[in-house]
Amino acid sequence: MKAKLLTDKTPGPAGREVEPQELLTDVRELILGARQTVARGVNAALVLLHWQIGQRIRRDILGEKRAEYGEGIVAALSRQLAVEFGGGYAEKNLRRMVQFAEVFPDEEIVATLSRQLGWSHFVELLPLKKHLQRNFYAEMCRIERWSVRTLRRKIGGMLYERTALSRKPAKQAERELEQLRAEDKVTPDLVFRDPYFLDFLGLKGAYSEKDLETAILRDLEEFLVELGSDFAFLARQKRIVVDEEDFYLDLLFYHRGLRRLVVIDLKLGKFAPGDVGQMEFYLRWLKRHEMRTGEEDPLGLILCAEKSDERVEVFELANRGIRVAEYLTELPPKEVLEHQLHEAVRLAQARLEGKGELPRRGAKGAKGKAAE
């Protein structure tokens, strides 16, 4: 008997005709949904299995005082497992599982992360040396559902070192990460960063603020990747009217996790005190006229070519809902950038702990160049 194709309408319940394409679409979605559910379950089980194997081996090795004895156990175990279960249990992979159990000692946390993170995600996290850095990437990956490729890109772009969280004393940063883990609560210190990398805009030589704004809108997708996955673009040059006079906000976004409007004011030159008053004016107008029920107060980001940390600190801007960050349109060599960011983190932590002086501004690498 020849199979019937879904081309004709079919009588359904109560005489309602069923569209063949609609039926096909619905059934396909059921199948694909079930496959995704199964895949997530298999992924979580695999991650937990690797953790349990690592924990079991680790316990045996740590129980022996002779290091060479532990080395022999892993090698022998690997040879036997590889014969029965394949190359996934090679000695190198078993050692990676041991490291996994060492750097993520809490099985409950691993179980929670495994609902969103696959084993390949954890493989990217293992080489990170600092537990706060590792936990930051793990939790942000879970919250924002990064792919392995995106996680690798965020780590390579030193996202952690560019957040305010990295500049806080360890105990304070740990409390904020614990809050994120327990309540899925995102804070501005997790969202905003400094500096922002805008090298993808391709701006060279002299350019104007309008050029910068146009380039951002042209590469909006890349700009949103740099900002973070929960940002949604709302408006460019949003017009506001006060006393019959027009004012314009450069860029307006909304952050879903923070539940706040976010104004970005673009500055070609160095951060100036007058920028703060302008931003506060914008934020108060938005709070009065645009903020909706259930939202938090709007936030402002002054994005400039250069800033002075000492000058920014005088204003105590974090308490006023305003952040100041630099942007780089040309990235310096990686080792230079790493040194600068690590030094910025060290100085900020020292200041907050009352153990250091305000940093003296030095070379910051390549920056956006304003038209004179």
C-alpha positions as CSV (number, residue, x, y, z in Angstrom):
1,M,0.0,0.0,0.0
2,K,1.4,3.4,-1.0
3,A,2.2,5.7,1.9
4,K,0.0,8.8,2.1
5,L,1.9,12.1,2.1
6,L,0.8,15.0,4.4
7,T,-0.6,17.2,1.7
8,D,-4.4,17.1,2.3
9,K,-6.4,18.3,5.2
10,T,-7.5,15.5,7.6
11,P,-10.7,15.5,9.6
12,G,-9.9,16.0,13.3
13,P,-12.0,15.9,16.5
14,A,-15.4,17.5,16.3
15,G,-15.1,17.7,12.6
16,R,-12.3,20.2,12.7
17,E,-9.9,19.9,9.8
18,V,-6.2,19.4,10.7
19,E,-3.6,21.2,8.5
20,P,-1.0,18.6,7.5
21,Q,1.9,21.0,7.9
22,E,0.7,22.0,11.3
23,L,0.5,18.4,12.4
24,L,4.0,17.7,11.0
25,T,5.4,20.7,12.8
26,D,3.9,19.8,16.1
27,V,5.1,16.2,16.0
28,R,8.6,17.2,15.0
29,E,8.7,19.7,17.9
30,L,7.7,16.9,20.3
31,I,10.4,14.6,19.0
32,L,13.1,17.3,19.1
33,G,12.1,18.4,22.5
34,A,12.3,14.8,23.8
35,R,15.7,14.4,22.3
36,Q,17.0,17.6,23.9
37,T,15.6,16.5,27.3
38,V,17.4,13.1,26.9
39,A,20.6,14.8,25.8
40,R,20.5,17.1,28.8
41,G,20.0,14.1,31.1
42,V,22.8,12.2,29.5
43,N,25.1,15.2,29.7
44,A,24.4,15.7,33.4
45,A,24.9,12.0,34.1
46,L,28.2,12.1,32.3
47,V,29.5,15.1,34.2
48,L,28.6,13.6,37.5
49,L,30.2,10.3,36.5
50,H,33.4,12.0,35.7
51,W,33.3,13.9,39.0
52,Q,32.6,10.6,40.9
53,I,35.5,8.8,39.2
54,G,37.8,11.7,39.9
55,Q,36.7,11.9,43.5
56,R,37.2,8.1,44.0
57,I,40.7,8.1,42.5
58,R,41.6,11.3,44.3
59,R,40.6,9.8,47.6
60,D,42.7,6.7,47.0
61,I,45.7,8.7,45.9
62,L,45.5,11.2,48.7
63,G,45.2,8.3,51.1
64,E,48.7,7.1,50.1
65,K,51.9,9.0,51.2
66,R,53.9,7.6,48.2
67,A,53.3,9.7,45.1
68,E,54.7,7.0,42.8
69,Y,52.1,4.5,44.2
70,G,49.3,6.8,43.2
71,E,50.8,7.3,39.7
72,G,50.9,3.6,39.2
73,I,47.2,3.2,40.2
74,V,46.0,5.7,37.7
75,A,48.1,4.2,34.9
76,A,47.0,0.7,35.6
77,L,43.3,1.7,36.0
78,S,43.4,3.6,32.7
79,R,44.8,0.6,30.8
80,Q,42.1,-1.7,32.0
81,L,39.2,0.8,31.6
82,A,40.4,1.8,28.1
83,V,40.2,-1.8,26.9
84,E,36.6,-2.2,28.2
85,F,35.2,1.3,27.7
86,G,37.4,3.0,25.1
87,G,39.8,5.9,24.8
88,G,37.6,8.2,26.9
89,Y,39.3,6.7,29.9
90,A,42.9,7.2,28.8
91,E,45.3,8.2,31.6
92,K,45.2,11.8,30.6
93,N,41.4,11.9,30.8
94,L,41.4,10.2,34.2
95,R,43.8,12.8,35.5
96,R,41.5,15.5,34.2
97,M,38.7,13.9,36.2
98,V,40.8,14.0,39.3
99,Q,41.5,17.6,38.7
100,F,37.8,18.2,38.2
101,A,37.0,16.8,41.6
102,E,39.8,18.8,43.2
103,V,38.8,22.2,41.8
104,F,35.0,21.5,42.2
105,P,34.9,19.7,45.5
106,D,31.1,20.2,46.1
107,E,29.1,17.5,44.4
108,E,25.8,19.5,44.8
109,I,27.3,22.5,43.0
110,V,28.5,20.2,40.2
111,A,25.1,18.7,39.9
112,T,23.5,22.1,39.5
113,L,26.0,23.3,37.0
114,S,25.7,20.1,35.0
115,R,22.2,21.0,34.0
116,Q,23.6,23.7,31.7
117,L,27.3,23.0,31.4
118,G,28.7,20.0,29.5
119,W,31.9,18.2,30.2
120,S,33.6,20.3,27.4
121,H,32.7,23.4,29.4
122,F,34.4,22.0,32.5
123,V,37.5,21.1,30.5
124,E,37.8,24.8,29.6
125,L,37.4,25.9,33.2
126,L,39.9,23.5,34.7
127,P,43.1,25.3,33.6
128,L,42.0,28.5,35.4
129,K,44.2,29.0,38.5
130,K,42.0,31.1,40.8
131,H,38.8,29.6,42.3
132,L,36.9,32.9,42.2
133,Q,37.7,33.3,38.5
134,R,36.7,29.7,37.8
135,N,33.5,30.0,39.8
136,F,32.6,33.3,38.1
137,Y,32.9,31.8,34.6
138,A,31.0,28.7,35.7
139,E,28.1,30.6,37.1
140,M,27.9,33.1,34.3
141,C,28.0,30.3,31.8
142,R,25.1,28.7,33.6
143,I,23.0,31.9,33.9
144,E,23.6,33.0,30.3
145,R,23.8,29.6,28.8
146,W,27.1,30.1,26.9
147,S,28.2,27.6,24.3
148,V,31.7,26.1,24.8
149,R,32.9,28.5,22.0
150,T,31.5,31.5,23.8
151,L,33.0,30.4,27.2
152,R,36.4,30.1,25.5
153,R,36.0,33.6,24.0
154,K,35.0,35.1,27.3
155,I,38.0,33.6,29.1
156,G,40.3,34.6,26.3
157,G,38.9,38.2,26.5
158,M,39.6,38.2,30.3
159,L,36.0,39.0,31.1
160,Y,36.5,38.3,34.8
161,E,39.4,40.7,35.2
162,R,37.3,43.4,33.5
163,T,34.4,43.2,35.9
164,A,34.1,45.1,39.2
165,L,33.8,41.7,41.0
166,S,37.4,40.9,40.4
167,R,38.5,44.1,42.0
168,K,36.7,43.3,45.3
169,P,38.2,41.6,48.3
170,A,37.9,37.8,48.0
171,K,35.4,37.3,50.7
172,Q,33.1,40.0,49.3
173,A,33.3,38.6,45.8
174,E,32.7,35.1,47.1
175,R,29.5,36.3,48.8
176,E,28.2,37.8,45.6
177,L,28.9,34.7,43.6
178,E,27.2,32.6,46.3
179,Q,24.1,34.9,45.9
180,L,24.2,34.4,42.2
181,R,24.4,30.6,42.7
182,A,21.6,30.5,45.3
183,E,19.2,33.0,43.9
184,D,20.2,33.6,40.2
185,K,20.5,37.2,41.2
186,V,22.7,39.3,38.8
187,T,24.3,42.5,40.1
188,P,25.8,45.4,38.1
189,D,29.2,44.4,39.3
190,L,28.8,41.1,37.4
191,V,27.3,42.8,34.3
192,F,29.5,45.9,33.6
193,R,33.1,45.7,32.7
194,D,36.1,48.0,32.2
195,P,37.6,48.3,29.6
196,Y,35.3,47.3,26.8
197,F,36.8,45.8,23.7
198,L,35.5,47.5,20.5
199,D,38.3,46.5,18.2
200,F,35.7,44.8,16.0
201,L,34.4,48.2,14.9
202,G,37.5,48.7,12.7
203,L,37.9,52.4,13.6
204,K,41.2,53.8,12.6
205,G,42.8,57.3,12.9
206,A,40.5,60.2,13.7
207,Y,36.8,59.8,14.1
208,S,33.8,61.5,15.7
209,E,31.3,60.5,18.3
210,K,28.8,60.0,15.5
211,D,31.2,57.7,13.7
212,L,31.6,55.7,16.8
213,E,27.9,55.5,17.4
214,T,27.3,54.5,13.7
215,A,29.9,51.8,13.9
216,I,28.4,50.3,17.0
217,L,24.9,50.2,15.4
218,R,26.4,48.7,12.3
219,D,28.0,45.9,14.4
220,L,25.3,45.8,17.0
221,E,25.4,42.0,17.3
222,E,29.1,42.0,18.1
223,F,28.5,44.9,20.5
224,L,25.8,43.0,22.3
225,V,28.2,40.0,22.7
226,E,30.7,42.3,24.3
227,L,28.1,43.9,26.6
228,G,26.5,40.6,27.7
229,S,23.8,38.2,26.6
230,D,20.9,39.8,28.6
231,F,21.2,43.2,27.0
232,A,18.4,44.2,24.5
233,F,18.8,47.3,22.3
234,L,16.0,49.8,22.5
235,A,16.9,53.1,20.9
236,R,19.6,55.3,19.3
237,Q,19.6,59.0,19.9
238,K,16.4,58.8,22.0
239,R,14.8,62.2,22.2
240,I,13.7,63.6,25.5
241,V,12.1,67.0,26.0
242,V,12.5,69.2,29.1
243,D,11.2,72.8,29.2
244,E,10.6,72.6,25.5
245,E,14.3,71.8,24.9
246,D,15.4,68.6,23.2
247,F,18.1,66.3,24.6
248,Y,19.3,63.0,23.1
249,L,20.5,59.8,24.7
250,D,23.2,58.1,22.7
251,L,22.2,54.5,23.2
252,L,19.4,53.0,25.3
253,F,19.3,49.3,26.3
254,Y,17.4,47.1,28.7
255,H,19.0,44.4,30.8
256,R,16.6,41.5,31.5
257,G,18.5,40.1,34.5
258,L,18.9,43.4,36.2
259,R,15.4,44.5,35.1
260,R,16.7,48.0,34.4
261,L,17.0,50.5,31.6
262,V,20.7,51.2,30.8
263,V,21.9,54.4,29.1
264,I,25.2,54.4,27.3
265,D,26.8,57.8,26.8
266,L,29.7,57.8,24.3
267,K,32.7,60.1,24.9
268,L,35.7,60.5,22.6
269,G,37.9,62.1,25.2
270,K,38.8,61.8,28.8
271,F,36.1,61.4,31.5
272,A,35.1,64.8,32.8
273,P,33.1,65.8,35.9
274,G,30.4,67.3,33.7
275,D,29.7,63.9,32.3
276,V,28.3,62.8,35.6
277,G,25.7,65.6,35.8
278,Q,24.6,64.9,32.2
279,M,24.1,61.2,33.0
280,E,22.2,61.9,36.2
281,F,19.9,64.1,34.3
282,Y,19.2,61.3,31.8
283,L,18.6,58.8,34.6
284,R,16.2,60.9,36.5
285,W,14.2,61.6,33.4
286,L,14.0,57.9,32.5
287,K,13.0,57.1,36.1
288,R,10.1,59.6,35.9
289,H,8.9,58.9,32.4
290,E,10.1,55.5,31.2
291,M,10.5,53.1,34.1
292,R,7.8,50.5,34.4
293,T,6.2,48.7,37.3
294,G,8.6,45.9,38.6
295,E,11.7,47.5,37.2
296,E,14.7,48.8,39.2
297,D,16.1,52.3,38.8
298,P,17.8,53.0,35.4
299,L,21.6,52.7,35.2
300,G,24.1,54.7,33.2
301,L,27.4,53.8,31.6
302,I,29.8,56.5,30.5
303,L,31.9,54.9,27.9
304,C,35.0,57.1,27.3
305,A,38.4,56.9,25.6
306,E,40.2,57.5,28.8
307,K,39.4,57.8,32.5
308,S,41.2,58.5,35.8
309,D,40.4,56.0,38.5
310,E,41.1,58.6,41.2
311,R,38.7,61.1,39.6
312,V,36.0,58.4,39.3
313,E,36.3,57.4,42.9
314,V,35.8,60.9,44.1
315,F,32.2,60.8,42.7
316,E,31.3,57.5,44.4
317,L,29.3,56.7,41.2
318,A,28.4,53.1,42.0
319,N,26.0,54.4,44.7
320,R,24.4,56.7,42.1
321,G,23.8,54.1,39.5
322,I,26.5,55.3,37.1
323,R,29.5,53.4,35.8
324,V,32.5,54.7,33.9
325,A,34.5,52.5,31.6
326,E,37.1,52.9,28.9
327,Y,36.9,51.4,25.5
328,L,39.7,50.1,23.3
329,T,39.4,50.2,19.6
330,E,42.8,48.7,19.1
331,L,44.0,45.9,21.5
332,P,47.5,46.0,22.8
333,P,49.6,42.8,22.9
334,K,48.0,40.1,25.0
335,E,50.8,40.1,27.6
336,V,50.6,43.9,28.0
337,L,46.8,43.7,28.4
338,E,47.1,40.9,31.0
339,H,49.6,42.8,33.0
340,Q,47.5,46.0,33.0
341,L,44.3,44.1,34.0
342,H,46.0,42.1,36.7
343,E,47.6,45.3,38.1
344,A,44.3,47.1,38.1
345,V,42.7,44.2,40.0
346,R,45.5,44.2,42.5
347,L,45.4,47.9,43.2
348,A,41.6,48.0,43.5
349,Q,41.6,45.1,46.0
350,A,44.4,46.8,48.0
351,R,42.4,50.1,48.1
352,L,39.3,48.4,49.3
353,E,41.1,46.5,51.9
354,G,42.9,49.7,53.1
355,K,46.3,48.3,52.3
356,G,47.4,50.4,49.3
357,E,47.4,53.8,47.7
358,L,45.3,55.1,44.8
359,P,46.9,53.9,41.6
360,R,49.0,56.3,39.6
361,R,47.9,56.4,36.0
362,G,50.3,54.9,33.5
363,A,50.2,53.8,30.0
364,K,46.9,52.1,29.2
365,G,47.7,50.6,25.8
366,A,45.9,51.6,22.5
367,K,42.7,53.6,22.9
368,G,40.2,55.2,20.7
369,K,41.5,58.3,19.1
370,A,39.3,61.3,19.0
371,A,39.1,63.8,16.2
372,E,40.7,67.0,17.3
